[in-house]
Amino acid sequence: MKVCIYRRVSTKSQEDSGLSLLHQEQTCLEFANKNNLEVIGNFSETASGADNDRPGLQEAMALCRRHDARLLISKLTRLSRRVSFVAGLLDAKVSFFVAEWGFRPITNFEIHLYASFSELERSRTSQRVVDALSILKARGVKLGSPIMNEVRIAGNARRTELANEWLSQIAPLIQEIEKTGVSSNSELARCLNRRGIKTRRGNHFHPATVHYVKTRLRTLSTE
């Protein structure tokens, strides 16, 4: 059976870090490998879950239709938190796998129910943010203050630091393996897995993971 991976993040900062997209990709690839599914495409984009106009998703679905394949996502929320949007995909006869649900038949009722809960949670989360901001404003806190920005910047810097530390640890291992004549990403992934080396999130390596690591290492070397 053929599948096409679709990944989504909501913000530019998530896109820049690449961690969420990489995690989604690893989850989908592990699901495909475990269930002997052939991956024929891999699409990602940055868009709000409330945004119905998503070129990346449209391309992924078009590829699925051409090759009689299914869409593969890590979580249903990567498609949308809107019931109407998910229902529209079902009406359009778009079949898909949700990696976190496992390899089993999923009824339309289950999908509608899960999407309804996700939409409700999204609405509640938005309201909680509005309520919290109102309380802070009433207390005289200047929203968007330098202190808040400093905390956010410090958090992002720490996450980047931890990611770079892991990359510095994995780089010598990749270089050591490459010296034996191994060059392709798939071969490197197999060698790392045979050695029991795990990704930063404790998962197995895949060719796409190795490609991401090598790309990040090249970027760091030029900074």
Buried (B, 14 or more C-beta within 10 A) or exposed (E): EBBBBBBBBBEEEBBEBBBBBBBBBBBBBBBBEEBEBEBBBBBBBBBEBEBEEBEBBEBBBEBBEEBEBBBBBBBBBBBBBBBEBBBEBBEEEBEBBBBEBEEEEBEEEEBBEBBBEBBEEBEEEEEEEEEEEEEBEEEEEEEEEEEEEEEEEEEEEEEEEEBBEBBEEBBEBBEEBBEEEBEEBBBBBBBBBEEEBEBBEEBBBBBBBBBBBBEBBEEEEEE
